[in-house]
C-alpha cells in the first residue's frame, strides 16, 4: 500500500469495538437488536424535550420538527475521575466528547486492553466516528431555545407579535 509520498503504510488491525446506539448500550445488545428485529425508534423521552414545544406537522416550518419519534441512546453512567477529569470541568465539556471517552474505553476493553494489562500505548489508537455539524450547533441551539424564550416573555406579559419580533431580532444577531 502506498501513500501520496510513496512511503509504505503500516498495516492496521481493528480488534475492538465500542458503541452506544438507541436501545443498545454495547455491541452485544446492538447485534442482538439487529438479530431480533428490535425497533429502536421510540417516542421522545420526557428527559429530552417537550414535543408540543417543537412539533409542527408542516415539515417546512422553521425550527420545528414534524417527527414525534427518534433514536435516543439510553442514559449512561459517567465517572469523570475514571478519565482524570475534574467534576467541575464537566459543565464546559460537550457530552459527545464524554460519550467518545466511554466508547473508546469499550473498544479498548473489547480488544483485551482493560485495567491491569500493560501494553505499548504508542501502538494503539482509537478512531471515533461522531456525527454532527459543529458550525451549526450554536445557531441551532439558540433557535431551539425559542420555546423557552416565548414562555419567559409570556410570563412578563410579552406575547404575540412583540414576542416574535424579539425572537426575530435575537436570531438576526
C-alpha positions as CSV (number, residue, x, y, z in Angstrom):
1,X,0.0,0.0,0.0
2,X,1.4,3.4,-0.9
3,X,0.7,6.8,0.3
4,X,1.0,10.0,-1.7
5,X,4.6,10.5,-0.6
6,X,5.3,6.9,-1.8
7,X,6.1,5.7,1.7
8,X,4.7,2.3,2.7
9,X,1.9,2.4,5.2
10,X,1.9,0.4,8.4
11,X,-0.7,-2.3,8.5
12,X,-3.5,-1.8,11.0
13,X,-5.9,-4.2,12.7
14,X,-9.3,-3.4,14.0
15,X,-9.5,-5.6,17.1
16,X,-12.1,-4.0,19.3
17,X,-15.4,-2.1,19.1
18,X,-17.3,0.2,21.4
19,X,-20.7,1.7,20.7
20,X,-23.8,3.3,22.0
21,X,-26.9,3.1,19.9
22,X,-30.6,3.6,20.6
23,X,-31.7,0.7,22.9
24,X,-28.2,-0.7,22.8
25,X,-25.7,0.3,25.4
26,X,-23.0,-2.0,24.0
27,X,-22.1,-4.1,20.9
28,X,-23.8,-7.3,22.3
29,X,-27.1,-5.6,22.7
30,X,-26.7,-3.8,19.3
31,X,-26.2,-7.1,17.5
32,X,-29.0,-8.8,19.5
33,X,-31.3,-6.0,18.5
34,X,-30.4,-6.4,14.8
35,X,-30.8,-10.2,15.0
36,X,-34.2,-9.9,16.8
37,X,-35.5,-7.1,14.6
38,X,-35.9,-4.6,17.6
39,X,-37.3,-1.3,16.6
40,X,-35.1,1.2,18.5
41,X,-37.1,4.2,17.4
42,X,-39.2,5.5,20.2
43,X,-41.3,8.4,21.4
44,X,-39.3,11.4,22.5
45,X,-38.2,10.8,26.1
46,X,-39.5,13.4,28.6
47,X,-35.9,14.0,29.6
48,X,-35.0,15.3,26.2
49,X,-37.6,17.9,25.1
50,X,-41.3,18.5,25.1
51,X,-42.7,17.6,21.6
52,X,-45.5,20.1,21.9
53,X,-42.9,22.9,22.1
54,X,-41.2,21.8,18.9
55,X,-43.7,19.8,16.9
56,X,-45.3,21.1,13.7
57,X,-46.9,18.7,11.2
58,X,-45.7,21.1,8.4
59,X,-42.2,19.7,7.6
60,X,-41.2,23.2,6.2
61,X,-42.0,25.0,9.5
62,X,-38.7,26.7,10.6
63,X,-37.1,25.5,13.9
64,X,-39.7,22.7,14.4
65,X,-39.8,19.0,13.8
66,X,-42.6,17.1,12.1
67,X,-41.5,13.9,13.8
68,X,-42.6,12.7,17.3
69,X,-40.2,9.7,17.3
70,X,-36.5,9.2,17.1
71,X,-33.5,7.2,18.0
72,X,-32.3,8.1,21.5
73,X,-29.4,6.4,23.5
74,X,-30.1,5.2,26.9
75,X,-28.8,7.1,29.9
76,X,-25.2,6.1,30.8
77,X,-23.2,6.4,34.0
78,X,-20.1,8.5,33.7
79,X,-17.4,8.8,36.4
80,X,-15.2,11.7,35.4
81,X,-12.4,10.6,37.8
82,X,-12.0,7.4,35.8
83,X,-10.8,9.6,32.9
84,X,-8.8,12.1,35.0
85,X,-11.4,14.8,34.7
86,X,-12.3,17.1,37.5
87,X,-16.1,17.0,38.1
88,X,-16.3,20.8,37.8
89,X,-14.9,20.6,34.2
90,X,-18.0,18.6,33.0
91,X,-20.2,21.6,32.7
92,X,-17.9,23.0,29.9
93,X,-17.4,19.6,28.2
94,X,-19.6,18.6,25.3
95,X,-21.5,15.4,26.0
96,X,-20.3,14.0,22.7
97,X,-16.7,14.1,24.0
98,X,-17.7,12.3,27.2
99,X,-19.6,9.6,25.2
100,X,-16.5,9.3,23.0
101,X,-14.4,8.6,26.0
102,X,-16.8,5.9,27.1
103,X,-16.9,4.2,23.7
104,X,-13.1,4.4,23.4
105,X,-12.9,2.6,26.7
106,X,-15.3,0.0,25.5
107,X,-13.3,-0.6,22.3
108,X,-10.0,-1.0,24.3
109,X,-11.6,-3.4,26.7
110,X,-13.2,-5.3,23.9
111,X,-9.8,-5.7,22.4
112,X,-8.4,-7.0,25.7
113,X,-6.8,-3.9,26.9
114,X,-8.7,-3.3,30.1
115,X,-7.4,-2.4,33.5
116,X,-4.4,-4.3,34.7
117,X,-3.0,-5.1,31.3
118,X,0.2,-3.3,30.2
119,X,0.8,-2.6,26.6
120,X,2.7,-0.3,24.3
121,X,0.4,2.7,24.1
122,X,2.3,4.1,21.1
123,X,0.9,1.2,19.0
124,X,-2.7,1.7,19.9
125,X,-5.2,4.2,18.5
126,X,-8.9,4.8,18.8
127,X,-10.8,6.1,15.8
128,X,-14.0,7.9,16.8
129,X,-17.0,8.3,14.5
130,X,-19.2,11.2,15.6
131,X,-21.9,12.9,13.5
132,X,-22.9,16.5,13.7
133,X,-22.0,19.8,12.1
134,X,-20.4,21.8,14.7
135,X,-20.6,25.1,12.8
136,X,-24.4,24.8,13.1
137,X,-24.5,24.0,16.8
138,X,-24.6,27.5,18.3
139,X,-27.2,29.0,16.0
140,X,-29.3,25.8,16.2
141,X,-29.0,25.8,19.9
142,X,-30.2,29.4,20.1
143,X,-33.2,28.7,17.8
144,X,-34.1,25.5,19.8
145,X,-34.4,27.7,22.9
146,X,-37.1,29.8,21.3
147,X,-40.0,28.0,23.1
148,X,-38.3,28.7,26.4
149,X,-37.9,32.3,25.5
150,X,-41.5,32.6,24.3
151,X,-42.6,31.1,27.7
152,X,-40.4,33.5,29.6
153,X,-41.5,36.5,27.6
154,X,-45.2,35.5,28.1
155,X,-44.7,35.3,31.8
156,X,-43.7,39.0,31.6
157,X,-46.7,39.9,29.5
158,X,-44.9,40.0,26.2
159,X,-46.8,37.8,23.7
160,X,-47.8,37.6,20.0
161,X,-46.1,39.9,17.5
162,X,-44.0,41.6,20.2
163,X,-42.5,38.2,21.3
164,X,-41.9,37.1,17.7
165,X,-40.2,40.4,17.0
166,X,-37.9,39.9,19.9
167,X,-37.1,36.4,18.9
168,X,-36.5,37.5,15.3
169,X,-34.1,40.2,16.4
170,X,-32.2,37.7,18.6
171,X,-32.0,35.3,15.6
172,X,-30.5,38.1,13.5
173,X,-27.7,38.6,15.9
